[in-house]
Amino acid sequence: MILLQVIGPEYFRFERDWMASGEIWRLISAHWVHVGWMHLLLNGLSLVICVSLTTPGWSFKRWVITSLLMGLGISLMVTFYNPEISDYAGHSGVLYGLYVLGGVSLFARDRLIAVLVIAAIVIKILLEQFAPFDFTTGDLIGAHVIVDAHLYGLLTSIAIALIWSRYTMNHDPTEHSN
């Protein structure tokens, strides 16, 4: 994220005309650049907290695939459900999804913490969507927060969790085929 921020967020952020311009990478890269250094710092710290709280123990491959799917899901939903959004940058929608998926992974080891993590994310998203006051960090990062990206992160994480559960139910890791 730091490297992309140094290169320049303008080359990587989501832009509404990504289809017309053929800049498909923006669907993914938008989630790894930020509107400023404070935004990057807050998202980086949140990622550290997420990993510390949920200790998912995922492989590097699973982190990469999950993060890519999260970014893609969020960007596609923004594209089709939020025509008013012309551009955005930030990792928080992906982070919200990672918190949920981390909580799902944690559930077998520590149900209380897992439920608290997932409940906190759901409550935060509900407040962002329905509270009569601003419940975001927009003033801190110096930009408008796209709260729908957080909601889409939650929805994408639910889809991923359902796919994981379906996959793990149908694939017993103790079975060996010859």
DRENKE-329315 format. One record per atom (N, C-alpha, C): x, y, z; residue in three letters. Coordinates in steps of 0.001 Angstrom, whole numbers, plus 500000, padded with zeros to 6 digits. Example, Ala and Ser with C-alpha at 12.3 -4.5 7.8 and 13.67 -1.06 7.14 Angstrom:
% residues 2
513190494310507800ALA
512300495500507800ALA
513200496700507800ALA
512850497750507080SER
513670498940507140SER
512900500030507870SER
END
This chain:
% residues 178
500824498807500000MET
500000500000500000MET
500864501252500000MET
501960501199500744ILE
502847502355500799ILE
503439502641499428ILE
503879501607498738LEU
504471501790497407LEU
503466502413496435LEU
502243501912496412LEU
501217502470495525LEU
500907503922495888LEU
500933504225497180GLN
500672505595497627GLN
501781506539497152GLN
503020506052497210VAL
504148506865496748VAL
504071507085495234VAL
503743506034494481ILE
503632506153493023ILE
502552507159492660ILE
501443507089493350GLY
500358508047493105GLY
499007507391493053GLY
498149507704494016PRO
496813507105494062PRO
495979507368492813PRO
496247508474492138GLU
495445508817490957GLU
495540507770489849GLU
496601506974489858TYR
496763505921488846TYR
496040504623489208TYR
495605504525490444PHE
495077503259490939PHE
493675503333491522PHE
493194504526491876ARG
491887504630492523ARG
490769504200491561ARG
489643503877492127PHE
488458503539491346PHE
488003504782490615PHE
487680504618489347GLU
487071505695488578GLU
485885505125487824GLU
484825505864487818ARG
483557505425487240ARG
483707504922485807ARG
484586505513485016ASP
484701505137483600ASP
485697504000483349ASP
485945503157484358TRP
486921502071484206TRP
486570501149483039TRP
485286500944482779MET
484898500061481670MET
485218500710480326MET
484843501982480168ALA
485068502675478898ALA
486554502848478600ALA
487342503072479660SER
488775503298479450SER
489576502000479438SER
488942500879479805GLY
489635499591479832GLY
490594499440481001GLY
490476500298481994GLU
491378500261483151GLU
490805499348484240GLU
490743498079483919ILE
490118497079484793ILE
490846496941486122ILE
492167497175486144TRP
492938497027487373TRP
492394497905488495TRP
491703498991488148ARG
491187499905489163ARG
490151499236490072ARG
489523498174489589LEU
488559497442490416LEU
489242496851491644LEU
490490496485491505ILE
491255495884492598ILE
492160496916493263ILE
492923497644492453SER
493945498548493007SER
493360499669493856SER
492116500044493618ALA
491488501126494380ALA
491494500859495875ALA
491560499602496241HIS
491474499231497648HIS
492833499213498345HIS
493874499537497593TRP
495217499550498174TRP
495873500917498063TRP
495097501927497685VAL
495561503309497720VAL
494593504106498587VAL
495034505280499006HIS
494262506057499967HIS
494227507518499567HIS
493305508274500175VAL
493178509684499847VAL
494302510511500463VAL
495024509950501393GLY
496145510647502031GLY
496868509716502990GLY
497938510248503562TRP
498767509424504453TRP
498052509070505747TRP
497225509956506277MET
496467509635507498MET
495498508493507214MET
494860508516506067HIS
493951507450505657HIS
494703506112505586HIS
495879506137504979LEU
496713504936504888LEU
497107504444506278LEU
497516505347507143LEU
497915504975508502LEU
496760504322509262LEU
495579504917509185LEU
494414504356509887LEU
494052502971509358LEU
494067502807508035ASN
493753501497507467ASN
494835500475507800ASN
496091500891507791GLY
497184499980508162GLY
497061499523509606GLY
496778500456510504LEU
496592500094511917LEU
495382499181512098LEU
494329499447511360SER
493134498604511446SER
493434497187510978SER
494259497049509952LEU
494641495711509489LEU
495442494974510559LEU
496356495678511222VAL
497135495070512309VAL
496206494627513440VAL
495237495469513796ILE
494275495129514849ILE
493440493916514429ILE
493011493894513181CYS
492214492775512669CYS
492969491455512826CYS
494202491441512388VAL
495003490217512472VAL
495265489854513932VAL
495530490849514775SER
495789490598516192SER
494561490047516914SER
493402490588516600LEU
492168490140517258LEU
491718488758516795LEU
491785488545515503THR
491179487322514960THR
492191486203514720THR
493468486529514634THR
494536485551514356THR
494060484422513437THR
493679484772512217PRO
493079483768511341PRO
494031482648510923PRO
495333482891510903GLY
496277481847510533GLY
496156481405509086GLY
495717482305508212TRP
495562481971506802TRP
496917481921506115TRP
496988481152505065SER
498185481130504238SER
498275482454503465SER
499459482757502967PHE
499639483965502153PHE
498696483922500955PHE
498581482748500341LYS
497704482575499176LYS
496260482918499531LYS
495797482460500681ARG
494410482739501083ARG
494196484225501340ARG
495187484896501955TRP
495099486337502173TRP
494957487067500845TRP
495810486699499895VAL
495800487379498596VAL
494473487152497880VAL
494045485901497787ILE
492802485588497076ILE
491616486260497756ILE
491558486187499066THR
490453486799499810THR
490431488311499591THR
491581488945499692SER
491650490393499504SER
491259490797498084SER
491711490036497105LEU
491346490334495716LEU
489843490180495502LEU
489272489112496023LEU
487824488900495893LEU
487035489994496604LEU
487527490394497776MET
486853491467498514MET
486856492744497678MET
488011493130497162GLY
488105494343496366GLY
487227494292495130GLY
487262493168494452LEU
486459493008493242LEU
484965493111493546LEU
484525492422494594GLY
483107492466494971GLY
482651493868495314GLY
483446494587496089ILE
483093495952496487ILE
483023496860495261ILE
484055496800494412SER
484093497672493235SER
482933497401492279SER
482598496135492103LEU
481476495829491209LEU
480162496348491777LEU
479975496222493090MET
478742496749493689MET
478695498269493602MET
479824498937493831VAL
479851500396493680VAL
479518500768492237VAL
480093500032491282THR
479841500313489867THR
478358500235489532THR
477698499202490017PHE
476311498971489605PHE
475256499586490523PHE
475596499851491783TYR
474592500369492706TYR
474806501807493146TYR
475945502391492809ASN
476225503765493228ASN
476710504622492056ASN
475851504916491107PRO
476279505712489950PRO
476739507121490328PRO
476372507587491507GLU
476775508917491953GLU
478246508984492379GLU
478873507842492601ILE
480274507823493024ILE
481156507803491778ILE
481923508872491618SER
482782508967490432SER
484156508357490676SER
484654508436491915ASP
485944507821492230ASP
486046507569493730ASP
486893506631494084TYR
487193506415495496TYR
488497505650495626TYR
489013505705496837ALA
490232504979497178ALA
490136504603498648ALA
490663503461499006GLY
490692503076500409GLY
490515501591500627GLY
491029501141501747HIS
491062499719502089HIS
489973499335503088HIS
489217500309503589SER
488312500021504703SER
487194499048504366SER
486655499086503157GLY
485628498107502792GLY
486185496690502845GLY
487399496527502322VAL
488073495222502393VAL
488325494855503849VAL
488752495827504639LEU
489026495568506061LEU
487779495080506806LEU
486657495714506550TYR
485428495294507216TYR
485144493824506882TYR
485315493473505623GLY
485127492081505227GLY
486141491154505862GLY
487392491600505960LEU
488428490768506590LEU
488147490561508076LEU
487624491594508738TYR
487233491426510143TYR
486166490336510265TYR
485177490377509400VAL
484105489373509452VAL
484664487983509164VAL
485452487854508108LEU
486017486543507761LEU
487004486065508814LEU
487762486997509385GLY
488643486633510499GLY
487836486140511687GLY
486707486804511955GLY
485816486367513036GLY
485244484990512775GLY
484887484732511529VAL
484376483405511163VAL
485456482359511404VAL
486698482648511015SER
487803481707511232SER
488081481508512715SER
487906482557513495LEU
488163482500514939LEU
487074481747515702LEU
485898481651515131PHE
484731481118515842PHE
484986479758516499PHE
485684478858515847ALA
485927477527516416ALA
486849477587517640ALA
487700478604517732ARG
488671478709518833ARG
488204479603519969ARG
487493480669519634ASP
487077481630520656ASP
485771482288520220ASP
484689481637520554ARG
483370482096520089ARG
483022483492520568ARG
483359483810521808LEU
483005485110522355LEU
483674486243521573LEU
484971486164521393ILE
485681487213520654ILE
485190487257519211ILE
484981486100518600ALA
484501486052517215ALA
483159486764517079ALA
482235486470517962VAL
480904487095517917VAL
481015488594518174VAL
481870489000519113LEU
482039490421519411LEU
482622491178518215LEU
483612490584517552VAL
484221491223516379VAL
483179491392515273VAL
482483490323514958ILE
481485490379513881ILE
480354491336514250ILE
479883491283515488ALA
478805492179515935ALA
479246493640515859ALA
480485493932516260ALA
480987495308516201ALA
480981495834514769ALA
481391495009513828ILE
481410495427512421ILE
479986495657511914ILE
479095494741512208VAL
477705494871511759VAL
477062496120512372VAL
477277496351513647ILE
476711497531514314ILE
477282498812513709ILE
478591498844513478LYS
479217500030512863LYS
478613500311511495LYS
478438499282510694ILE
477862499465509358ILE
476413499928509453ILE
475644499365510354LEU
474256499803510535LEU
474191501263510963LEU
475067501669511875LEU
475095503073512292LEU
475469503984511128LEU
476461503564510329GLU
476844504364509160GLU
475687504512508182GLU
474914503468508029GLN
473820503487507057GLN
472587504224507568GLN
472299504125508864PHE
471004504593509357PHE
471036505646510460PHE
472186505912511067ALA
472223506894512162ALA
471946508296511625ALA
471272509114512409PRO
470959510483511954PRO
472161511440512061PRO
473316510927512417PHE
474523511751512526PHE
475666511039511803PHE
476726511787511521ASP
477889511244510817ASP
478674510341511764ASP
478793509088511392PHE
479464508095512234PHE
480725507584511524PHE
481461508494510886THR
482632508088510109THR
483867508865510547THR
484986508524509939THR
486262509191510215THR
486586510222509140THR
485591510697508418GLY
485799511633507316GLY
486602512864507702GLY
486310513459508860ASP
487052514645509287ASP
488517514317509547ASP
488762513142510084LEU
490137512730510400LEU
490971512495509148LEU
490370511888508125ILE
491140511591506909ILE
491049512696505864ILE
490179513666506091GLY
490057514787505173GLY
489344514444503878GLY
488407513523503939ALA
487666513120502742ALA
486322512533503158ALA
485394512531502208HIS
484097511895502419HIS
484290510374502459HIS
483708509720503438VAL
483809508264503562VAL
482662507629502776VAL
483003506675501923ILE
481999505953501134ILE
481514504779501996ILE
480489505033502803VAL
480016504019503741VAL
479432502801503023VAL
478950502987501805ASP
478437501829501069ASP
479551500824500773ASP
480795501288500652ALA
481915500352500451ALA
482064499442501665ALA
481785499965502847HIS
481833499144504064HIS
480729498083504028HIS
479523498534503651LEU
478400497601503523LEU
478727496524502491LEU
479285496920501356TYR
479616495956500303TYR
480730495011500743TYR
481627495495501599GLY
482640494612502176GLY
481998493538503037GLY
481012493945503833LEU
480267492980504653LEU
479558491960503770LEU
478850492436502750LEU
478107491526501872LEU
479042490577501119LEU
480171491089500658THR
481137490234499957THR
481720489202500909THR
481988489593502145SER
482542488632503114SER
481533487530503435SER
480262487872503475ILE
479236486848503710ILE
479225485856502552ILE
479313486361501326ALA
479354485471500153ALA
480587484575500207ALA
481732485135500548ILE
482966484339500642ILE
482840483297501744ILE
482288483688502893ALA
482124482736504004ALA
481212481580503604ALA
480150481877502875LEU
479248480811502414LEU
479961479876501435LEU
480768480440500560ILE
481529479609499615ILE
482545478759500370ILE
483258479356501341TRP
484210478593502147TRP
483518477439502854TRP
482369477727503468SER
481686476669504219SER
481220475563503286SER
480746475928502134ARG
480323474927501144ARG
481512474087500689ARG
482640474751500427TYR
483853474054499984TYR
484368473115501065TYR
484433473603502314THR
484982472773503389THR
484053471615503747THR
482747471776503537MET
481822470669503793MET
482012469557502764MET
482387469930501547ASN
482516468958500468ASN
483932468446500254ASN
484913468965501009HIS
486292468542500827HIS
486895468210502190HIS
486955466947502489ASP
487550466478503727ASP
489067466462503546ASP
489802467298504327PRO
491257467365504172PRO
491966466074504561PRO
491259465169505269THR
491894463903505656THR
491786462857504567THR
490953463117503546GLU
490820462162502449GLU
492000462309501483GLU
492484461210500997HIS
493570461214500024HIS
493117460411498832HIS
493230460986497651SER
492853460235496447SER
494116459678495807SER
493995458518495214ASN
495154457889494569ASN
495086458016493086ASN
END
